[in-house]
Amino acid sequence: MSLVNDLSSFSKIDAGQFELESVPFNFKEIVDQIMAMFILSAGENGLKLLTIVAPESPILIQGGPTSFRQILVNLVSNAIKFTEQGQIEIEIPTDVS
């Protein structure tokens, strides 16, 4: 399904019809979901996944949750694929806007 969504996005970009979402969303929730999705894969490769959240970081941000999720999945997947040992960290700073 992810591949179909990616192809659909590329087709829309090529046709000049791609529009970014701009809605409030809880990005911490998405980060947690993605990290949970990859915890087993990371463990099988001897890696740890770590999320560092600044206590002052906002709960909701304005943007495109679908694009954010897709980008984060790609980044974490590649990090697992190309990291030989240690840990993979996602750090959420105070100012995420």
All heavy atoms as an XYZ file, in Angstrom:
743
protein
N       0.830     -1.185      0.000
C       0.000      0.000      0.000
C       0.875      1.249      0.000
O       0.556      2.234     -0.649
C      -0.908     -0.036      1.240
C      -1.968      0.997      1.201
S      -3.017      0.701     -0.226
C      -4.363      1.678      0.139
N       1.965      1.187      0.733
C       2.898      2.315      0.784
C       3.452      2.627     -0.602
O       3.577      3.788     -0.990
C       4.036      1.996      1.757
O       4.971      3.036      1.770
N       3.784      1.577     -1.346
C       4.306      1.764     -2.707
C       3.266      2.432     -3.606
O       3.586      3.339     -4.366
C       4.734      0.416     -3.298
C       5.293      0.442     -4.716
C       6.542      1.316     -4.789
C       5.599     -0.963     -5.180
N       2.032      2.017     -3.479
C       0.957      2.618     -4.274
C       0.808      4.104     -3.926
O       0.673      4.949     -4.814
C      -0.379      1.863     -4.052
C      -1.546      2.604     -4.688
C      -0.282      0.453     -4.590
N       0.862      4.422     -2.637
C       0.768      5.825     -2.212
C       1.934      6.644     -2.745
O       1.758      7.786     -3.178
C       0.700      5.925     -0.692
C      -0.626      5.458     -0.149
O      -1.633      5.479     -0.842
N      -0.629      5.037      1.096
N       3.141      6.072     -2.695
C       4.319      6.771     -3.218
C       4.170      7.052     -4.708
O       4.448      8.156     -5.172
C       5.592      5.948     -2.986
C       6.004      5.898     -1.527
O       5.453      6.678     -0.722
O       6.878      5.079     -1.204
N       3.737      6.047     -5.467
C       3.555      6.222     -6.909
C       2.480      7.259     -7.208
O       2.625      8.074     -8.120
C       3.212      4.891     -7.576
C       4.329      3.852     -7.593
C       3.816      2.525     -8.120
C       5.511      4.337     -8.406
N       1.438      7.250     -6.429
C       0.368      8.229     -6.600
C       0.892      9.641     -6.335
O       0.592     10.571     -7.085
C      -0.787      7.910     -5.658
O      -1.759      8.920     -5.709
N       1.703      9.783     -5.298
C       2.287     11.091     -4.986
C       3.199     11.565     -6.110
O       3.155     12.731     -6.513
C       3.083     11.035     -3.678
O       2.232     10.797     -2.595
N       4.031     10.663     -6.637
C       4.930     11.039     -7.736
C       4.138     11.464     -8.965
O       4.491     12.420     -9.647
C       5.874      9.894     -8.090
C       6.958      9.664     -7.076
C       7.233      8.374     -6.628
C       7.700     10.711     -6.563
C       8.231      8.150     -5.687
C       8.687     10.499     -5.621
C       8.954      9.217     -5.184
N       3.055     10.760     -9.254
C       2.215     11.101    -10.404
C       1.600     12.485    -10.231
O       1.552     13.273    -11.172
C       1.096     10.080    -10.583
O       1.629      8.817    -10.887
N       1.143     12.773     -9.022
C       0.559     14.089     -8.755
C       1.600     15.191     -8.863
O       1.309     16.279     -9.364
C      -0.086     14.110     -7.366
C      -1.369     13.318     -7.289
C      -1.946     13.357     -5.899
C      -3.205     12.512     -5.803
N      -3.745     12.498     -4.452
N       2.812     14.929     -8.390
C       3.890     15.917     -8.489
C       4.193     16.189     -9.956
O       4.294     17.341    -10.381
C       5.153     15.443     -7.735
C       4.906     15.456     -6.231
C       6.354     16.327     -8.084
C       5.981     14.767     -5.415
N       4.338     15.128    -10.740
C       4.612     15.277    -12.171
C       3.517     16.063    -12.881
O       3.789     16.832    -13.799
C       4.775     13.909    -12.844
C       6.111     13.257    -12.541
O       7.029     13.969    -12.090
O       6.228     12.040    -12.748
N       2.277     15.872    -12.473
C       1.154     16.550    -13.122
C       0.909     17.943    -12.549
O       0.021     18.651    -12.999
C      -0.106     15.702    -12.976
N       1.713     18.335    -11.550
C       1.540     19.646    -10.940
C       0.284     19.747    -10.091
O      -0.235     20.832     -9.867
N      -0.206     18.627     -9.586
C      -1.444     18.600     -8.821
C      -1.239     18.206     -7.357
O      -2.198     17.956     -6.649
C      -2.434     17.624     -9.461
C      -2.838     18.006    -10.849
C      -3.707     16.944    -11.504
O      -3.816     15.825    -11.021
N      -4.311     17.305    -12.613
N       0.009     18.169     -6.916
C       0.278     17.745     -5.543
C       0.067     18.923     -4.594
O       0.589     20.004     -4.804
C       1.715     17.233     -5.419
C       2.037     16.663     -4.066
C       1.613     15.401     -3.712
C       2.752     17.397     -3.139
C       1.898     14.865     -2.476
C       3.052     16.880     -1.897
C       2.620     15.610     -1.561
N      -0.751     18.725     -3.585
C      -0.992     19.760     -2.591
C      -0.613     19.221     -1.219
O      -1.003     18.114     -0.849
C      -2.458     20.171     -2.585
C      -2.884     20.896     -3.846
C      -4.326     21.364     -3.771
O      -4.818     21.637     -2.655
O      -4.949     21.453     -4.832
N       0.145     20.022     -0.486
C       0.522     19.628      0.866
C      -0.630     19.888      1.821
O      -1.339     20.890      1.703
C       1.747     20.412      1.332
C       3.072     20.044      0.689
C       4.162     21.000      1.166
C       3.452     18.617      1.005
N      -0.799     18.983      2.758
C      -1.792     19.185      3.811
C      -1.283     20.269      4.749
O      -0.082     20.451      4.917
C      -1.940     17.915      4.649
C      -2.536     16.727      3.974
C      -2.517     15.531      4.906
O      -1.484     14.868      4.981
O      -3.543     15.298      5.567
N      -2.195     20.937      5.382
C      -1.828     21.882      6.433
C      -2.896     21.802      7.510
O      -3.877     22.548      7.498
C      -1.704     23.305      5.897
O      -1.244     24.164      6.930
N      -2.697     20.848      8.408
C      -3.635     20.614      9.502
C      -2.844     20.473     10.799
O      -1.673     20.099     10.785
C      -4.478     19.336      9.252
C      -5.348     19.473      8.028
C      -3.598     18.108      9.150
N      -3.466     20.758     11.928
C      -2.775     20.515     13.194
C      -2.692     19.008     13.454
O      -3.660     18.287     13.210
C      -3.651     21.217     14.237
C      -4.948     21.498     13.578
C      -4.758     21.384     12.102
N      -1.512     18.562     13.887
C      -1.380     17.149     14.230
C      -0.350     16.971     15.327
O       0.512     17.810     15.538
C      -1.017     16.298     13.004
C       0.368     16.511     12.452
C       1.416     15.668     12.810
C       0.630     17.549     11.579
C       2.690     15.859     12.296
C       1.899     17.738     11.051
C       2.920     16.895     11.416
N      -0.489     15.864     16.045
C       0.416     15.532     17.140
C       1.597     14.754     16.562
O       1.504     13.558     16.314
C      -0.319     14.708     18.198
C       0.528     14.424     19.412
O       1.749     14.304     19.333
N      -0.120     14.310     20.550
N       2.696     15.445     16.332
C       3.849     14.794     15.706
C       4.526     13.806     16.645
O       5.118     12.838     16.192
C       4.846     15.835     15.179
C       5.616     16.527     16.254
C       6.878     16.111     16.589
C       5.062     17.595     16.934
C       7.594     16.730     17.592
C       5.775     18.233     17.930
C       7.035     17.804     18.261
N       4.426     14.006     17.949
C       5.022     13.060     18.900
C       4.352     11.691     18.771
O       5.011     10.665     18.853
C       4.881     13.574     20.335
C       5.711     14.788     20.639
C       5.472     15.201     22.083
C       5.978     16.590     22.346
N       5.694     17.044     23.713
N       3.039     11.709     18.553
C       2.297     10.458     18.371
C       2.800      9.703     17.145
O       2.987      8.479     17.173
C       0.810     10.773     18.184
C      -0.097     10.113     19.153
C      -1.527     10.600     18.982
O      -2.052     10.577     17.843
O      -2.103     10.992     19.996
N       3.019     10.431     16.061
C       3.500      9.802     14.828
C       4.907      9.248     15.037
O       5.203      8.134     14.617
C       3.447     10.794     13.650
C       1.987     11.107     13.321
C       4.174     10.231     12.428
C       1.787     12.162     12.256
N       5.761     10.009     15.702
C       7.122      9.524     15.982
C       7.059      8.245     16.797
O       7.736      7.267     16.479
C       7.960     10.605     16.706
C       9.269     10.024     17.226
C       8.228     11.792     15.792
N       6.214      8.215     17.822
C       6.082      7.015     18.656
C       5.581      5.820     17.837
O       6.062      4.700     18.003
C       5.133      7.271     19.832
C       5.741      8.181     20.892
O       6.982      8.360     20.895
O       4.973      8.724     21.714
N       4.614      6.056     16.960
C       4.078      4.976     16.125
C       5.156      4.408     15.198
O       5.275      3.189     15.051
C       2.902      5.481     15.289
C       1.675      5.796     16.084
C       0.633      6.557     15.263
O       0.849      6.879     14.102
N      -0.497      6.856     15.880
N       5.935      5.291     14.593
C       6.982      4.848     13.669
C       8.063      4.082     14.419
O       8.519      3.031     13.963
C       7.595      6.045     12.901
C       6.526      6.781     12.092
C       8.757      5.598     12.025
C       5.740      5.962     11.130
N       8.459      4.589     15.563
C       9.494      3.907     16.339
C       8.996      2.525     16.782
O       9.747      1.556     16.734
C       9.909      4.755     17.545
C      10.576      6.070     17.147
S      12.052      5.870     16.155
C      13.287      6.044     17.420
N       7.733      2.421     17.176
C       7.168      1.123     17.565
C       7.135      0.171     16.375
O       7.378     -1.030     16.521
C       5.762      1.313     18.139
N       6.876      0.722     15.198
C       6.810     -0.092     13.993
C       8.167     -0.723     13.658
O       8.231     -1.827     13.136
C       6.351      0.805     12.833
C       6.054      0.092     11.555
S       5.227      1.184     10.373
C       6.597      2.038      9.663
N       9.258     -0.038     14.005
C      10.590     -0.501     13.634
C      11.388     -1.118     14.782
O      12.528     -1.521     14.585
C      11.409      0.659     13.041
C      11.020      0.995     11.635
C      10.258      2.120     11.363
C      11.414      0.195     10.571
C       9.901      2.437     10.064
C      11.058      0.502      9.270
C      10.296      1.630      9.022
N      10.811     -1.212     15.956
C      11.563     -1.700     17.120
C      12.076     -3.131     16.922
O      13.222     -3.436     17.273
C      10.731     -1.570     18.420
C      11.610     -1.756     19.645
C       9.582     -2.544     18.462
C      12.334     -0.529     20.049
N      11.277     -4.004     16.346
C      11.714     -5.390     16.134
C      12.819     -5.475     15.087
O      13.813     -6.183     15.270
C      10.534     -6.276     15.725
C       9.496     -6.541     16.805
C       8.331     -7.347     16.240
C      10.118     -7.252     17.991
N      12.645     -4.744     13.999
C      13.649     -4.737     12.936
C      14.988     -4.223     13.452
O      16.040     -4.776     13.139
C      13.151     -3.872     11.776
O      14.104     -3.799     10.761
N      14.940     -3.166     14.245
C      16.169     -2.612     14.811
C      16.818     -3.629     15.745
O      18.033     -3.860     15.690
C      15.879     -1.313     15.546
N      16.009     -4.254     16.587
C      16.525     -5.248     17.534
C      17.169     -6.427     16.842
O      18.203     -6.937     17.289
N      16.572     -6.856     15.731
C      17.158     -7.968     14.971
C      18.530     -7.608     14.415
O      19.363     -8.483     14.196
C      16.230     -8.357     13.819
C      14.963     -9.051     14.270
C      13.942     -9.221     13.156
O      14.184     -8.735     12.025
O      12.889     -9.826     13.424
N      18.765     -6.316     14.194
C      20.064     -5.852     13.693
C      20.990     -5.413     14.826
O      22.047     -4.829     14.576
C      19.869     -4.691     12.713
C      19.240     -5.136     11.420
O      19.351     -6.292     11.027
N      18.561     -4.237     10.749
N      20.578     -5.668     16.068
C      21.404     -5.309     17.225
C      21.434     -3.814     17.504
O      22.364     -3.314     18.134
N      20.418     -3.103     17.063
C      20.357     -1.653     17.235
C      19.291     -1.271     18.251
O      18.302     -1.967     18.430
C      20.030     -0.973     15.902
C      20.973     -1.251     14.746
C      20.388     -0.701     13.446
C      22.334     -0.640     15.017
N      19.496     -0.127     18.883
C      18.500      0.439     19.783
C      17.867      1.644     19.098
O      18.539      2.381     18.383
C      19.153      0.895     21.088
C      19.707     -0.222     21.928
C      20.317      0.338     23.194
C      20.967     -0.786     23.992
N      21.617     -0.268     25.202
N      16.572      1.829     19.340
C      15.879      3.026     18.864
C      15.623      3.922     20.066
O      15.177      3.450     21.108
C      14.548      2.669     18.210
C      14.597      1.898     16.901
C      13.185      1.645     16.392
C      15.390      2.640     15.858
N      15.898      5.195     19.913
C      15.764      6.137     21.019
C      15.078      7.398     20.529
O      15.427      7.935     19.475
C      17.144      6.475     21.583
C      17.226      7.424     22.751
C      16.527      6.825     23.972
C      18.679      7.721     23.081
N      14.094      7.848     21.286
C      13.423      9.113     21.005
C      13.718     10.057     22.156
O      13.484      9.713     23.316
C      11.896      8.929     20.877
O      11.633      7.943     19.886
C      11.220     10.218     20.483
N      14.226     11.242     21.831
C      14.524     12.261     22.840
C      13.584     13.434     22.573
O      13.632     14.041     21.508
C      15.987     12.725     22.738
C      16.925     11.533     22.901
C      16.271     13.820     23.757
C      18.366     11.816     22.520
N      12.720     13.725     23.544
C      11.743     14.799     23.384
C      12.020     15.888     24.415
O      12.022     15.622     25.615
C      10.303     14.268     23.573
C       9.291     15.388     23.394
C      10.022     13.120     22.628
N      12.255     17.111     23.936
C      12.433     18.240     24.849
C      11.114     18.471     25.577
O      10.050     18.464     24.953
C      12.838     19.482     24.076
N      11.154     18.653     26.887
C       9.906     18.791     27.651
C       9.057     19.989     27.210
O       7.844     19.975     27.348
C      10.361     18.968     29.096
C      11.831     18.911     29.106
C      12.334     18.702     27.718
N       9.681     21.012     26.662
C       8.947     22.213     26.259
C       8.413     22.133     24.831
O       7.795     23.074     24.346
C       9.846     23.462     26.353
C      10.496     23.667     27.699
C      11.803     22.875     27.842
O      12.440     22.540     26.821
O      12.165     22.567     28.973
N       8.667     21.042     24.132
C       8.225     20.961     22.741
C       6.692     20.925     22.694
O       6.052     20.318     23.544
C       8.828     19.751     22.033
O       8.428     18.572     22.641
N       6.110     21.584     21.687
C       4.643     21.631     21.598
C       4.064     20.266     21.250
O       4.740     19.428     20.670
C       4.397     22.619     20.452
C       5.635     22.573     19.633
C       6.761     22.264     20.580
N       2.801     20.078     21.608
C       2.128     18.816     21.311
C       1.625     18.806     19.871
O       1.780     17.840     19.156
C       0.971     18.569     22.291
C       1.526     18.341     23.697
C       0.121     17.382     21.866
C       0.488     18.245     24.770
N       1.025     19.906     19.451
C       0.466     19.998     18.109
C       1.290     20.938     17.246
O       1.751     21.977     17.721
C      -0.980     20.524     18.150
C      -2.004     19.644     18.844
C      -3.353     20.343     18.874
C      -2.135     18.299     18.169
N       1.472     20.551     15.984
C       2.093     21.443     15.015
C       1.206     21.475     13.767
O       0.376     20.597     13.570
C       3.542     21.042     14.652
C       3.590     19.660     13.986
C       4.436     21.100     15.864
C       4.954     19.314     13.424
N       1.392     22.486     12.968
C       0.623     22.635     11.732
C       1.458     22.092     10.580
O       2.632     22.435     10.450
C       0.325     24.129     11.505
C      -0.594     24.427     10.370
C      -2.060     24.218     10.735
O      -2.410     24.121     11.896
N      -2.907     24.120      9.739
N       0.866     21.245      9.761
C       1.609     20.704      8.632
C       0.905     19.519      8.005
O      -0.310     19.370      8.129
N       1.698     18.691      7.349
C       1.163     17.528      6.651
C       1.542     16.238      7.345
O       2.660     15.739      7.167
N       0.646     15.658      8.139
C       0.978     14.437      8.871
C       1.298     13.253      7.963
O       2.153     12.432      8.291
C      -0.267     14.168      9.722
C      -1.358     14.940      9.076
C      -0.717     16.113      8.402
N       0.653     13.170      6.815
C       0.917     12.051      5.901
C       2.326     12.133      5.353
O       3.066     11.141      5.340
C      -0.118     12.045      4.746
O      -1.424     11.993      5.308
C       0.098     10.856      3.841
N       2.727     13.317      4.910
C       4.088     13.507      4.393
C       5.118     13.316      5.493
O       6.163     12.701      5.284
C       4.236     14.904      3.787
O       3.388     15.056      2.679
N       4.823     13.844      6.685
C       5.733     13.694      7.818
C       5.957     12.218      8.128
O       7.085     11.767      8.303
C       5.175     14.432      9.040
C       6.023     14.311     10.269
C       7.234     14.963     10.366
C       5.607     13.531     11.332
C       8.026     14.848     11.504
C       6.378     13.414     12.475
C       7.598     14.070     12.555
N       4.861     11.460      8.166
C       4.949     10.019      8.454
C       5.793      9.308      7.383
O       6.662      8.503      7.690
C       3.552      9.411      8.503
C       3.517      7.927      8.807
C       2.108      7.359      8.769
N       1.129      8.161      9.467
C       0.903      8.098     10.792
N       1.597      7.259     11.525
N      -0.006      8.854     11.349
N       5.549      9.630      6.121
C       6.269      8.994      5.009
C       7.768      9.298      5.075
O       8.597      8.410      4.896
C       5.668      9.470      3.693
C       6.207      8.769      2.486
C       5.476      9.203      1.217
O       4.756     10.203      1.194
N       5.645      8.443      0.161
N       8.102     10.547      5.351
C       9.512     10.938      5.455
C      10.174     10.219      6.624
O      11.280      9.689      6.508
C       9.637     12.466      5.607
C       9.238     13.147      4.297
C      11.042     12.860      6.034
C       8.997     14.633      4.421
N       9.492     10.183      7.768
C      10.067      9.540      8.951
C      10.246      8.041      8.751
O      11.270      7.477      9.148
C       9.178      9.823     10.166
C       9.786      9.551     11.527
C      11.089     10.312     11.709
C       8.812      9.923     12.622
N       9.285      7.390      8.108
C       9.416      5.958      7.809
C      10.649      5.725      6.941
O      11.450      4.822      7.204
C       8.143      5.410      7.110
C       8.417      4.071      6.450
C       7.011      5.278      8.104
N      10.824      6.545      5.916
C      11.985      6.393      5.032
C      13.293      6.620      5.785
O      14.262      5.872      5.606
C      11.884      7.345      3.841
C      10.792      6.951      2.877
O      10.362      5.806      2.831
N      10.322      7.914      2.109
N      13.350      7.642      6.623
C      14.577      7.936      7.375
C      14.938      6.815      8.348
O      16.091      6.379      8.406
C      14.431      9.259      8.132
C      14.454     10.527      7.299
C      14.109     11.737      8.161
C      15.811     10.713      6.634
N      13.962      6.347      9.120
C      14.232      5.294     10.102
C      14.579      3.988      9.400
O      15.518      3.289      9.801
C      13.044      5.123     11.087
C      13.272      3.926     12.006
C      12.846      6.383     11.901
N      13.866      3.675      8.338
C      14.156      2.458      7.576
C      15.583      2.479      7.039
O      16.329      1.492      7.164
C      13.152      2.323      6.431
O      13.473      1.244      5.611
N      15.985      3.586      6.456
C      17.350      3.703      5.935
C      18.386      3.691      7.053
O      19.470      3.119      6.896
C      17.500      4.964      5.086
C      16.864      4.813      3.725
O      16.718      3.715      3.208
N      16.465      5.928      3.145
N      18.064      4.317      8.166
C      18.998      4.312      9.295
C      19.241      2.887      9.781
O      20.385      2.499     10.053
C      18.462      5.181     10.426
N      18.189      2.099      9.862
C      18.342      0.697     10.284
C      19.151     -0.077      9.250
O      20.035     -0.863      9.588
C      16.964      0.043     10.520
C      16.305      0.651     11.755
C      17.095     -1.472     10.664
C      14.864      0.266     11.958
N      18.863      0.161      8.002
C      19.533     -0.546      6.918
C      21.039     -0.254      6.889
O      21.848     -1.140      6.622
C      18.907     -0.116      5.586
C      19.035     -1.126      4.479
C      18.351     -0.641      3.208
C      16.872     -0.390      3.427
N      16.164      0.025      2.211
N      21.428      0.989      7.169
C      22.816      1.386      6.981
C      23.599      1.609      8.277
O      24.742      2.055      8.229
C      22.882      2.646      6.108
C      22.344      2.414      4.724
C      21.139      2.984      4.326
C      23.012      1.595      3.835
C      20.630      2.757      3.056
C      22.516      1.360      2.561
C      21.321      1.944      2.169
N      22.997      1.309      9.427
C      23.699      1.431     10.705
C      24.134      0.042     11.145
O      23.314     -0.861     11.269
C      22.794      2.074     11.774
O      22.378      3.358     11.302
C      23.533      2.237     13.091
N      25.429     -0.118     11.365
C      25.951     -1.438     11.702
C      25.871     -1.756     13.188
O      25.715     -2.917     13.561
C      27.399     -1.559     11.214
C      27.501     -1.520      9.702
C      28.932     -1.634      9.203
O      29.828     -1.986     10.000
O      29.145     -1.370      8.010
N      26.011     -0.731     14.033
C      25.933     -0.965     15.473
C      25.560      0.322     16.182
O      25.666      1.396     15.615
C      27.275     -1.481     16.009
C      28.421     -0.508     15.827
C      29.726     -1.083     16.357
O      29.778     -2.190     16.866
N      30.786     -0.319     16.235
N      25.100      0.181     17.425
C      24.769      1.361     18.219
C      23.287      1.623     18.284
O      22.488      0.717     18.462
N      22.942      2.902     18.124
C      21.538      3.276     18.256
C      21.154      4.325     17.228
O      22.004      5.004     16.669
C      21.243      3.793     19.662
C      21.973      5.068     20.026
C      21.781      5.414     21.491
O      21.563      4.540     22.323
N      21.856      6.683     21.812
N      19.871      4.415     17.024
C      19.292      5.399     16.113
C      18.440      6.313     16.975
O      17.570      5.850     17.708
C      18.442      4.704     15.032
C      19.348      3.823     14.171
C      17.693      5.738     14.205
C      18.630      2.808     13.361
N      18.714      7.603     16.904
C      18.014      8.580     17.727
C      17.162      9.512     16.881
O      17.597      9.965     15.837
C      19.007      9.437     18.512
C      19.854      8.682     19.484
C      20.863      9.572     20.193
O      20.816     10.815     20.032
O      21.699      9.029     20.926
N      15.979      9.788     17.390
C      15.123     10.831     16.840
C      15.010     11.852     17.952
O      14.521     11.532     19.040
C      13.724     10.314     16.465
C      13.822      9.179     15.492
C      12.835     11.460     16.038
C      13.382      9.406     14.118
N      15.478     13.061     17.712
C      15.441     14.096     18.721
C      14.434     15.164     18.325
O      14.466     15.692     17.214
C      16.806     14.732     18.909
C      16.843     15.747     20.007
C      18.227     16.278     20.314
O      19.202     15.782     19.722
O      18.332     17.193     21.138
N      13.525     15.463     19.247
C      12.511     16.491     19.022
C      12.876     17.681     19.903
O      12.760     17.622     21.119
C      11.106     15.956     19.364
C      10.805     14.725     18.511
C      10.067     17.047     19.175
C       9.605     13.952     18.932
N      13.328     18.767     19.248
C      13.759     19.938     20.025
C      12.577     20.753     20.528
O      11.411     20.468     20.215
C      14.570     20.728     18.997
C      13.961     20.374     17.694
C      13.500     18.943     17.833
N      12.878     21.805     21.284
C      11.867     22.682     21.823
C      11.084     23.373     20.729
O       9.867     23.414     20.731
C      12.513     23.760     22.731
O      13.204     23.086     23.765
C      11.489     24.662     23.322
N      11.773     23.890     19.704
C      11.113     24.619     18.636
C      11.058     23.749     17.387
O      12.067     23.566     16.713
C      11.872     25.916     18.329
C      11.193     26.744     17.262
O      10.021     26.480     16.949
O      11.837     27.660     16.731
N       9.887     23.205     17.079
C       9.744     22.327     15.931
C       9.003     23.010     14.780
O       8.729     22.387     13.772
C       9.026     21.005     16.285
C       9.867     20.191     17.223
C       7.647     21.282     16.856
N       8.692     24.268     14.936
C       7.927     24.960     13.892
C       8.794     25.367     12.730
O       9.968     25.351     12.739
C       7.233     26.172     14.478
O       8.161     27.032     15.114
